Amino acid sequence: MRGRDQVARQIVRAALVVFACAGFCLGNDSPGSPGADKLQGLLQRTGEQMSAYLEKFSDVRCTEKVMQEKFKNNGKDKIDFKEESTYDYLVILANTGGELSLSESRLPVHAAKADKKNRSMLVSNGFATLFLVFHPVYANSFEFSDVGDEVVDGHRLTKVAFRHIRGTRTPAALALRGREYPLELSGTAWIDAETAVITRISAGVENTMVDVGLNTLHTDVEFAPFPFHDLQKTYWFPLRAVVEVETPRQHWRNTHEFTNYKMFSVSTEEKVATK
């Protein structure tokens, strides 16, 4: 997300063009085993949920508050500079010629004050759509494995680990000096086995990319139910996303909070010209 108009030295963003593909790759369990069948069924239902969810996600708008933090390079994680911005946030979905594309629209509500020292800040885009890992268009780019259950707030959730398959498409990239470097994400998702709803995703770059100046990247996205009075179904939308990046000389953390979800509608009015 852009905290201000100037381009930061390090920018992390999600790829906006999604190419059609299908299928799931299982990890630890051999195909046909009870564990694999169970996981396959859960992934299939989760993929179907993500397909329906993506269309609904593009029908809502919300308020996004972004806190950008830059830490001092002394190993003590003391904050060197912090700025906050607020946006009117909307994800736009388009399907042209069989290709699915996502773009994020942000209208500044409260822009961050200009930094007099002109410090480089992290710009992180697209992490609210990290669920694309489980969408059918990206699923066969990852290996999945069941790593057990966990009870969270009284609900039993299945923890599904995922790992990007080298050489395949990935929904995230590092944009640096005019080039894009695909990110081989790996992590864990917490999924409600009954509803196939994703409640949380934690992911990062397992292998460092020191050669392009990236030591570590980690993101954690929490989802929460947001009911709408005109919809019979409750959808889980992003509630909070934290993105943390370290390079040999820099350390940033961006926190995105999403609130005030409302149905997005466009109204038009036609008038007949009279002479």
C-alpha positions in Angstrom: 0.0 0.0 0.0 1.2 3.4 -0.8 1.7 5.5 2.4 2.7 8.5 0.3 3.2 9.3 -3.4 7.0 8.9 -3.5 8.3 5.5 -4.5 10.0 3.6 -1.7 13.3 1.8 -2.2 11.8 -1.6 -1.3 8.2 -2.4 -2.5 6.4 -5.6 -1.9 3.1 -6.2 -3.7 0.8 -9.0 -4.8 0.6 -9.8 -8.5 -2.7 -8.4 -10.0 -3.1 -10.8 -12.9 -4.3 -14.2 -12.2 -3.9 -16.9 -14.9 -6.3 -19.8 -15.2 -5.1 -23.2 -13.9 -6.7 -25.9 -11.8 -5.9 -28.8 -9.4 -4.3 -29.5 -6.1 -0.9 -30.9 -5.2 -0.8 -32.9 -1.9 2.3 -33.0 0.2 2.9 -35.6 2.9 0.0 -38.0 2.4 0.2 -40.3 -0.6 -2.7 -40.0 -3.1 -5.6 -42.3 -2.2 -4.8 -42.5 1.5 -7.5 -41.5 4.0 -5.5 -38.5 5.0 -5.0 -37.4 1.4 -8.7 -37.9 0.6 -9.7 -35.8 3.6 -7.3 -33.0 2.7 -8.3 -33.2 -1.0 -12.0 -32.8 0.0 -11.2 -29.8 2.2 -9.1 -28.1 -0.4 -11.8 -28.7 -3.0 -14.4 -27.1 -0.8 -12.1 -24.3 0.1 -11.4 -23.6 -3.5 -15.1 -23.4 -4.2 -15.5 -21.1 -1.3 -12.7 -18.8 -2.6 -14.3 -18.6 -6.0 -17.6 -17.4 -4.6 -15.9 -15.3 -2.0 -13.7 -13.5 -4.6 -16.8 -12.3 -6.5 -18.4 -11.1 -3.3 -15.2 -9.4 -2.1 -15.3 -7.2 -5.2 -18.8 -6.1 -4.3 -17.8 -4.5 -1.0 -15.8 -1.4 0.0 -14.3 -0.7 3.4 -12.0 1.6 5.3 -8.4 0.7 5.4 -6.1 2.1 8.0 -2.4 1.6 7.4 0.4 2.0 10.0 3.9 2.0 8.5 6.8 1.6 10.9 10.5 1.8 10.2 12.9 0.4 12.8 16.3 1.7 13.8 19.1 -0.5 12.5 20.5 -1.3 15.9 19.1 -4.7 16.5 16.8 -3.5 19.3 13.7 -3.0 17.2 13.2 0.6 18.3 10.9 2.5 16.0 12.8 5.2 14.0 9.7 6.6 12.2 6.0 5.9 12.0 3.2 7.2 9.8 -0.5 6.5 9.5 -2.8 6.8 6.5 -6.5 6.0 5.9 -8.1 4.9 2.6 -11.4 4.1 1.1 -10.5 0.6 -0.1 -12.1 -1.4 -3.0 -10.9 -4.6 -4.9 -12.0 -4.5 -8.5 -12.5 -7.9 -10.2 -12.5 -8.3 -14.0 -12.7 -11.3 -16.3 -11.6 -10.6 -19.8 -10.8 -13.2 -22.4 -10.7 -16.0 -19.8 -8.2 -14.1 -17.6 -9.0 -13.0 -14.1 -7.6 -9.8 -12.9 -7.6 -8.0 -9.6 -6.8 -4.4 -8.9 -6.9 -2.5 -5.7 -8.5 1.0 -5.6 -7.4 3.3 -2.7 -8.8 6.8 -2.3 -7.0 8.7 0.4 -9.2 9.8 3.4 -6.3 10.8 5.6 -2.8 11.0 4.0 0.4 10.6 6.0 2.4 13.8 6.7 5.4 14.2 4.6 8.6 13.0 6.2 11.1 15.8 6.4 14.0 13.4 6.4 12.6 11.6 3.4 13.1 8.1 4.9 12.4 5.1 2.7 9.2 3.3 3.8 7.8 -0.1 2.9 5.0 -0.1 0.4 2.9 -3.3 0.6 0.1 -4.0 -1.7 -2.3 -6.9 -2.2 -1.8 -8.9 1.0 -5.5 -8.8 1.7 -5.9 -11.2 -1.2 -3.4 -13.8 0.1 -6.3 -16.3 0.0 -5.5 -16.6 -3.7 -3.1 -19.4 -2.7 -6.2 -21.6 -2.3 -8.2 -20.3 -5.3 -8.5 -22.8 -8.1 -6.5 -20.6 -10.5 -3.4 -20.9 -8.2 -3.9 -24.1 -6.3 -1.7 -26.3 -8.4 1.2 -24.0 -7.9 1.4 -25.2 -4.3 1.9 -28.4 -2.3 -0.5 -28.8 0.7 -0.4 -30.9 3.8 -2.5 -31.4 6.9 -0.5 -30.4 10.0 -3.2 -31.1 12.6 -6.1 -29.3 14.3 -6.2 -26.4 16.6 -9.1 -25.0 18.7 -9.4 -21.2 18.4 -12.1 -19.3 20.2 -14.0 -22.6 20.7 -13.9 -23.6 17.0 -11.8 -26.5 15.8 -9.7 -25.5 12.8 -7.6 -27.6 10.4 -4.1 -26.2 9.9 -3.1 -26.7 6.3 0.6 -26.0 5.4 1.4 -24.8 1.9 4.6 -24.5 -0.1 5.1 -22.9 -3.5 6.4 -25.2 -6.3 9.5 -23.7 -7.8 9.0 -22.7 -11.4 5.2 -22.3 -11.2 3.1 -19.1 -11.0 2.9 -17.4 -7.6 0.4 -14.7 -6.4 3.1 -12.5 -4.9 6.2 -10.7 -6.2 8.9 -8.3 -5.0 9.0 -5.2 -7.1 12.5 -3.6 -6.9 14.2 -1.2 -9.2 11.7 -1.6 -12.0 11.8 -5.5 -11.9 9.6 -8.1 -10.4 10.9 -11.1 -8.5 8.4 -14.0 -7.9 8.1 -14.9 -4.2 8.1 -18.6 -3.3 5.7 -18.3 -0.4 5.2 -21.0 2.2 3.1 -20.9 5.3 0.0 -22.2 7.1 -3.7 -21.5 6.8 -6.3 -22.1 9.5 -9.5 -23.5 7.9 -12.8 -24.3 9.4 -13.3 -28.0 8.3 -17.1 -27.6 8.5 -17.5 -24.5 6.4 -14.2 -24.5 4.5 -13.7 -20.9 5.5 -10.2 -19.5 5.9 -9.8 -17.7 9.2 -6.1 -16.9 9.1 -3.1 -17.2 6.8 0.5 -16.9 7.9 3.1 -16.9 5.1 6.7 -15.9 4.2 9.7 -16.4 2.1 11.4 -19.6 3.2 14.6 -19.1 1.2 16.2 -15.7 1.6 16.7 -13.5 -1.4 19.9 -11.8 -0.2 21.1 -11.4 -3.8 18.3 -8.9 -4.4 18.5 -7.3 -1.0 15.7 -9.2 0.8 16.6 -11.1 4.0 13.1 -12.0 5.3 9.5 -11.3 4.5 6.6 -12.5 6.6 2.9 -11.7 6.5 0.0 -12.7 8.7 -3.6 -12.1 7.6 -6.6 -12.5 9.9 -10.2 -12.8 8.6 -13.4 -12.2 10.4 -17.2 -12.6 9.7 -19.0 -9.5 8.4 -22.7 -10.0 8.1 -24.8 -7.8 5.8 -28.5 -7.3 6.4 -29.3 -7.8 2.7 -27.3 -11.0 2.3 -28.4 -14.4 3.7 -24.8 -15.6 4.0 -22.1 -14.2 6.3 -18.7 -13.7 4.5 -15.3 -13.7 6.1 -13.3 -10.7 4.9 -9.8 -9.4 5.9 -9.7 -7.9 9.3 -6.0 -7.3 9.8 -2.8 -7.9 7.8 0.7 -7.4 9.1 3.7 -7.4 6.7 7.2 -7.4 8.0 10.3 -7.1 5.8 14.0 -7.0 6.6 17.0 -6.2 4.3 20.7 -6.1 5.3 20.2 -2.4 6.4 16.5 -1.8 6.7 13.6 -3.2 8.8 9.9 -2.3 8.3 6.5 -3.4 9.5 3.2 -2.4 7.9 -0.1 -3.0 9.7 -3.3 -2.9 7.7 -6.7 -2.8 9.4 -10.0 -3.2 7.5 -13.2 -1.9 9.0 -16.7 -0.6 8.0 -17.4 -3.1 5.2 -20.3 -1.9 3.1 -21.9 -3.2 -0.2 -20.5 -1.2 -3.1 -22.9 -0.1 -5.7 -22.8 2.2 -8.7 -26.0 4.1 -9.5 -26.7 5.8 -12.8 -29.4 8.2 -13.9 -30.6 8.7 -17.4 -32.4 11.8 -18.6 -34.2 12.3 -21.8 -33.2 15.5 -23.5 -36.1 17.7 -24.4 -36.0 20.4 -27.1 
